[in-house]
Amino acid sequence: MTASQDSAAPSPLRIDTFTVTAETDSSAGSQLSHWFEAVRFGFHEARTEPEDLATYVEAFSSDSRTLWGAYDESSGAHAWDPGIPVATYATMVNSLNVGNGRLIDAHQITAVTVRPTHRRRGLLRTMMTSDLQGAASRGLSIAALTASEATIYGRFGFGAATFTRNIEVDVKERFALRTSAYGVTHVVASTAAVELSQQIFERFHRDTTGSIARQFTYPQRAAGLWGEERPTEDKTVRVAVHYDNDGQPDGFVSYKFAGWGTTPYTMKIVDLVATSAAAYLELWRYLGSIDLVQRITFDLAPVDDPLPWALQDRRCYKLTGDEDVLWLRILDPVAALESRGYQGSGTVTVTVDIVDPLGYASGKFRLTAENGVGSVTRLNDDADTAVLMDVTALGSMYLGGVPAQVLAAAGQISEQGAGGEGSVAILDRIFQTPTAPYCITHF
């Protein structure tokens, strides 16, 4: 998602919302077609092909998306069609894995754009605050987004919560794995890949803290039936599926060749989902066996990646960057914290004072984690608390992706009062997870 910053008072420009259903008008000049024009302008993409709109209706209807548009009908005589919004915004709801296999509904925000001619008129703030209020009133405890611009969403209470690595793997002669091979890998047809990728992802999603359920487009792109720019077949995409010793599919990878003009000769991973570390490594064994390829690139490798440690020569593995993926905004701290899965046995308790400029999560709370279950009590406003934190810190810490002590060092969490000493370390005990949260879904 992208957006221009805007900090001024809300603009009087008209803001409309509409849902996408199977009956939504997909003709050229419709409200939906105009909305797509604005989104593609904001993301620097080519204009929408009219014949693609019906396919987008199918996708957005399946996702139950709500679309927002801000309209300015006072433009000059030669300005762009006033039916094309000057700002866009969209939402949907999907499940989020919050630990111990627990799935909760998350309010997802996407397709945020503001035209450069309409910056600093409060359009983003108006849409965002109105939408968050609506989500909170419907009982949703968490909002989520993936951000193209990291400077925008902190002021709305979002904190970066999951992270991935960009890697390059040398698959020339020295590439080899230490692990013994198991199961079998098959290249599959694109028509079969849709269902197989969905089946495998569902298992991954149930087992992976930080995973968020995927929208309609994902299995289509994984299978190559949708390209990166249009919902038309990308015939350069290939798909391989790994099957365990019982013949059950437990991982898939889709990939495409970067072209003979790129050196070293490179294969780019489009999507890779594995339900176990063993399946993950078997997919890499397959990738490392592809002829005429010298390098594999993957932009969504896990932070806790077993691959370099499974390689005979770990110097084949090169980290080229890291990215934040999922940003979380806590709307209801009681519901969110009680929904989360916790680790360990015994009882750990801490009191926190959450500061939220928008007011949704503000207050003082006692959090107790006991044998994997969390309970939260709201305290009186005059109660003493051991920890003071910003709501953005809570979003970053919620899935265990960012330690409380790191956030404390960054000034987002502080111990306070006579009983505060050591409370940040207690927070880390409460929020610890056995592995880093892992989200491989952008939206």
C-alpha positions in Angstrom: 0.0 0.0 0.0 1.1 3.6 -0.4 -0.2 7.0 0.6 0.8 10.6 0.7 1.1 12.1 4.1 -1.6 14.5 5.2 -1.8 16.2 8.5 -4.2 19.1 7.9 -7.9 19.3 9.0 -10.3 17.0 7.2 -11.2 18.1 3.7 -14.8 18.9 2.7 -14.3 16.6 -0.3 -16.9 13.9 -0.7 -16.0 10.4 0.5 -18.0 7.4 -0.7 -17.8 3.7 0.2 -19.1 0.7 -1.7 -18.9 -3.0 -1.5 -17.9 -5.4 -4.3 -20.4 -8.1 -5.1 -20.9 -10.4 -8.1 -23.4 -7.8 -9.4 -21.0 -4.9 -9.2 -20.9 -2.9 -12.5 -17.5 -3.7 -14.2 -18.1 -1.7 -17.3 -15.8 1.1 -18.5 -16.7 4.3 -16.7 -18.3 2.6 -13.7 -17.5 3.5 -10.1 -15.3 0.5 -9.8 -13.3 1.2 -13.0 -12.7 4.7 -11.9 -11.6 3.5 -8.5 -9.0 1.1 -10.2 -7.7 4.0 -12.3 -7.0 6.0 -9.1 -5.3 3.0 -7.4 -3.1 2.3 -10.4 -2.1 5.9 -10.6 -1.1 5.8 -7.0 1.0 2.7 -7.4 2.5 3.9 -10.8 0.9 1.0 -12.7 -0.5 0.9 -16.2 -4.1 1.8 -16.7 -6.6 -1.0 -16.2 -7.6 -3.0 -19.3 -11.5 -2.9 -19.5 -11.7 -6.6 -20.2 -10.0 -7.3 -16.8 -12.6 -5.6 -14.7 -15.0 -8.6 -14.5 -12.2 -10.7 -13.2 -11.4 -8.2 -10.5 -15.1 -8.2 -9.5 -14.9 -11.9 -9.0 -11.7 -11.6 -6.9 -12.9 -8.6 -4.8 -16.4 -10.2 -4.3 -14.7 -13.3 -3.0 -12.7 -11.2 -0.6 -15.8 -9.2 0.6 -13.9 -6.0 0.1 -15.2 -2.6 0.9 -13.8 0.2 -1.3 -13.5 3.9 -0.4 -13.0 6.9 -2.7 -12.6 10.6 -2.1 -14.0 12.8 -4.9 -13.3 16.3 -6.0 -15.8 17.7 -8.5 -14.3 21.2 -8.4 -11.4 20.4 -10.7 -10.5 22.6 -13.7 -11.9 22.2 -17.2 -9.0 20.0 -18.4 -8.5 18.0 -15.3 -8.9 14.3 -15.1 -12.4 12.8 -14.9 -13.9 14.0 -11.6 -15.4 10.5 -11.3 -11.9 9.2 -10.6 -11.2 9.5 -6.9 -8.4 11.6 -5.6 -7.8 9.2 -2.7 -8.6 5.5 -2.3 -8.8 3.0 0.5 -10.0 -0.6 0.9 -10.7 -3.1 3.6 -11.5 -6.8 4.1 -11.4 -9.3 7.0 -9.2 -12.4 7.2 -8.0 -14.6 10.0 -4.6 -14.0 11.7 -2.7 -16.7 13.6 -1.9 -15.3 17.0 0.0 -18.3 18.4 -0.7 -21.8 19.6 -2.9 -22.3 16.5 -5.3 -19.6 17.5 -7.0 -17.7 14.6 -8.8 -14.4 15.1 -10.4 -12.0 12.6 -8.1 -9.1 11.6 -9.4 -6.0 9.9 -7.1 -5.5 6.8 -6.5 -2.2 5.2 -5.1 -1.9 1.7 -5.1 0.1 -1.6 -4.4 3.4 0.2 -3.5 6.2 -2.1 -3.7 10.0 -2.1 -3.2 12.0 -5.3 -0.2 14.4 -5.0 -2.6 17.3 -5.9 -4.6 16.6 -2.8 -2.0 16.0 -0.1 -2.3 17.5 3.4 -6.1 17.9 3.2 -6.8 15.3 5.9 -8.1 12.7 3.4 -6.0 9.7 4.8 -6.8 10.7 8.4 -10.5 11.0 7.7 -10.7 7.6 6.0 -8.4 5.9 8.5 -10.0 7.1 11.7 -13.5 6.6 10.4 -12.6 3.1 9.3 -10.9 2.1 12.5 -13.8 3.4 14.5 -16.1 1.3 12.4 -13.9 -1.8 12.9 -13.8 -1.3 16.6 -17.5 -0.9 16.9 -18.0 -4.2 15.0 -15.9 -6.0 17.7 -12.7 -6.4 15.7 -9.8 -6.2 18.1 -6.9 -5.9 15.6 -6.3 -4.0 12.4 -3.5 -5.0 10.0 -1.8 -3.7 6.9 1.4 -4.1 4.8 3.1 -0.8 4.3 5.0 0.5 1.2 5.9 3.7 3.1 7.1 3.1 6.7 6.7 6.7 7.9 3.0 7.0 7.6 1.2 4.5 9.8 2.9 4.9 13.2 0.8 8.0 13.8 -2.3 5.9 13.5 -1.1 3.4 16.1 0.4 0.7 13.8 3.6 -1.1 14.7 5.7 -3.4 12.5 5.2 -6.9 13.8 6.6 -9.5 11.4 9.7 -9.5 9.2 11.3 -11.4 6.3 14.7 -11.7 4.6 15.6 -11.1 1.0 18.1 -13.8 0.0 20.2 -15.0 -2.9 21.4 -18.6 -3.0 24.3 -19.7 -5.2 23.2 -23.0 -6.8 26.2 -23.7 -8.8 28.5 -26.7 -8.2 29.0 -26.1 -4.5 25.3 -26.2 -3.6 24.4 -29.2 -1.5 22.3 -30.0 1.6 23.4 -31.8 4.7 19.9 -33.3 5.3 18.8 -36.6 3.9 16.2 -36.5 1.1 12.7 -37.6 1.9 9.4 -37.8 -0.1 9.2 -36.8 -3.7 8.8 -33.5 -5.7 6.7 -33.2 -8.8 6.2 -30.5 -11.3 2.5 -29.9 -11.5 0.1 -28.3 -14.0 -1.1 -24.8 -13.3 -4.7 -26.0 -13.1 -3.8 -28.4 -10.3 -1.6 -25.8 -8.6 -4.5 -23.6 -7.6 -6.1 -26.2 -5.3 -2.8 -27.7 -4.1 -1.4 -24.3 -3.1 -4.6 -23.5 -1.2 -4.5 -26.8 0.6 -0.8 -26.4 1.6 -1.2 -22.8 2.6 -4.1 -23.7 4.9 -1.9 -26.1 6.8 0.9 -23.5 7.0 -1.6 -20.9 8.2 -2.9 -23.0 11.0 0.6 -23.8 12.3 2.4 -20.5 11.8 2.2 -17.5 14.2 1.9 -14.3 12.3 0.3 -15.8 9.2 -2.7 -14.0 7.8 -5.2 -15.8 5.5 -4.8 -15.1 1.8 -7.0 -13.2 -0.6 -8.4 -14.6 -3.8 -5.5 -13.6 -6.0 -2.8 -15.6 -4.2 -3.4 -19.1 -5.6 -4.1 -17.6 -9.0 -0.6 -15.9 -9.0 1.1 -18.9 -7.4 -0.2 -21.1 -10.3 0.7 -18.5 -13.0 -2.9 -18.0 -14.0 -2.5 -14.4 -13.0 0.5 -12.3 -13.8 2.0 -9.5 -11.8 0.4 -6.7 -13.8 -2.8 -8.3 -15.1 -5.1 -11.2 -14.3 -4.0 -13.1 -17.4 -1.8 -16.2 -17.6 2.0 -15.8 -17.0 3.4 -18.7 -19.0 6.8 -18.2 -17.5 5.7 -19.4 -14.1 6.4 -23.1 -13.1 5.2 -24.9 -10.0 6.6 -27.8 -8.1 4.9 -29.6 -5.2 6.6 -31.7 -2.6 4.9 -34.8 -1.2 5.8 -36.5 2.1 6.5 -40.2 2.5 2.7 -40.8 2.8 2.0 -39.1 -0.4 0.5 -36.0 1.2 1.4 -32.5 -0.3 3.4 -30.6 2.3 5.0 -27.8 0.3 5.0 -26.0 -3.0 7.2 -23.5 -4.9 6.3 -21.4 -7.9 9.1 -19.7 -9.7 10.1 -17.9 -13.0 13.3 -17.4 -14.9 14.7 -13.9 -14.9 15.8 -14.2 -18.6 19.1 -14.9 -20.4 20.0 -11.2 -20.2 20.3 -11.4 -16.4 23.7 -12.7 -15.1 24.3 -14.8 -13.2 21.4 -16.8 -14.6 18.7 -16.3 -12.0 15.5 -18.0 -11.0 13.1 -15.9 -8.9 10.8 -17.5 -6.4 7.2 -16.2 -6.9 5.8 -18.1 -3.9 7.1 -20.7 -1.5 5.0 -22.3 1.2 6.0 -25.3 3.3 4.3 -27.0 6.2 7.5 -28.1 7.9 11.2 -27.3 7.9 11.9 -30.6 6.2 9.5 -29.8 3.3 11.0 -26.3 3.0 14.5 -27.8 2.6 13.2 -30.4 0.1 11.9 -27.5 -2.1 15.3 -25.9 -1.9 16.9 -29.3 -2.9 14.6 -29.2 -6.0 15.5 -25.6 -6.8 19.2 -26.3 -6.5 18.9 -29.1 -9.0 17.5 -26.9 -11.9 19.9 -26.9 -14.9 21.3 -23.7 -16.4 20.6 -21.7 -13.2 23.3 -20.1 -11.1 21.3 -18.1 -8.5 17.9 -18.4 -6.8 16.4 -15.2 -5.3 13.7 -15.2 -2.6 12.2 -12.1 -1.0 10.2 -13.7 1.7 12.6 -16.0 3.6 11.9 -16.5 7.3 14.0 -14.7 9.9 14.7 -18.1 11.5 15.7 -19.6 8.2 17.1 -23.1 8.5 18.6 -23.1 5.0 22.0 -21.6 5.6 22.6 -24.2 8.4 21.4 -27.1 6.2 23.9 -26.2 3.4 27.2 -27.9 3.1 28.7 -24.5 2.4 26.6 -21.8 4.1 28.5 -19.1 2.1 26.2 -20.1 -0.7 23.5 -18.1 1.2 23.6 -14.4 0.9 21.4 -12.0 2.8 20.6 -9.0 0.6 18.0 -7.2 2.7 15.2 -7.5 5.2 11.7 -6.2 5.2 8.8 -5.6 7.5 5.6 -7.3 6.3 2.7 -7.2 8.8 1.9 -4.1 10.7 -0.6 -4.4 13.6 -2.9 -1.9 15.3 -4.5 -3.0 18.6 -8.1 -1.7 18.8 -9.2 -3.7 21.9 -6.3 -4.7 24.1 -8.5 -6.9 26.4 -9.8 -9.0 23.5 -6.6 -9.1 21.6 -4.4 -10.1 24.5 -6.8 -12.7 25.8 -7.1 -14.2 22.3 -3.3 -14.6 21.9 -1.5 -17.9 22.6 1.3 -17.8 25.2 4.2 -20.1 25.9 5.5 -21.9 29.0 4.0 -23.0 32.3 3.3 -21.2 35.5 1.9 -17.7 36.0 3.4 -14.4 35.0 1.7 -11.0 35.6 2.5 -7.4 34.7 0.6 -4.1 34.8 0.7 -1.8 31.8 -0.4 1.7 30.9 -1.1 2.0 27.2 -1.0 5.4 25.5 -3.1 5.7 22.4 -3.6 9.1 20.8 -6.7 7.9 19.0 -8.2 6.4 22.2 -9.1 2.9 21.2 -6.5 1.1 23.3 -5.9 3.7 26.0 -6.0 2.6 29.6 -4.3 0.7 32.4 -4.4 -3.1 32.4 -3.2 -6.2 34.3 -2.0 -8.9 32.0 -1.6 -12.4 33.4 -0.3 -15.4 31.4 -0.9 -18.8 33.0 -0.1 -22.1 31.3 -0.5 -20.7 27.8 -3.7 -18.7 28.4 -3.9 -14.9 28.9 -6.3 -12.9 31.0 -6.6 -9.2 31.1 -8.2 -6.9 33.7 -8.9 -3.2 33.1 -7.7 -1.1 36.0 -8.9 2.2 37.4 -7.3 5.3 35.9 -5.6 6.1 39.2 -4.0 2.6 39.5 -0.2 2.3 39.7 1.3 0.4 36.7 4.8 -1.0 36.2 5.1 -0.3 32.5 4.2 2.6 30.2 4.0 1.9 26.5 2.8 3.4 23.3 0.1 1.5 21.3 2.5 1.1 18.4 4.9 -0.8 20.7 2.1 -3.1 21.7 1.4 -3.8 18.0 5.1 -4.6 17.3 5.4 -6.8 20.4 2.0 -8.6 20.1 3.2 -11.6 18.0 6.6 -11.8 19.7 8.4 -10.4 16.7 10.1 -7.5 18.6 11.4 -7.9 22.1 10.1 -5.5 24.8 13.7 -4.8 25.8 14.5 -3.6 22.2 11.4 -1.4 22.3 12.4 0.0 25.7 15.8 0.8 24.4 14.1 2.7 21.5 12.0 4.7 24.0 8.6 3.1 23.2 8.4 1.3 26.5 9.5 2.4 30.0 9.4 1.0 33.5 7.7 3.3 36.1 6.9 3.4 39.8 8.4 1.5 42.7 7.4 -1.8 41.2 8.5 -1.2 37.7 12.0 -2.5 37.9 12.4 -5.7 35.9 9.0 -5.4 34.3 10.3 -5.1 30.7 12.0 -8.4 31.2 8.7 -9.9 32.5 7.0 -8.6 29.3 9.5 -10.6 27.3 8.8 -13.7 29.3 5.1 -13.2 28.6 5.3 -12.5 24.9 8.1 -14.9 23.9 7.5 -17.3 21.0 9.5 -20.4 20.1 10.1 -18.9 16.6 9.8 -15.5 15.0 6.3 -14.8 13.6 6.2 -15.3 9.9 3.8 -13.7 7.4 4.2 -14.4 3.7 1.0 -12.6 2.6 1.0 -9.1 1.3 -2.3 -7.3 0.7 
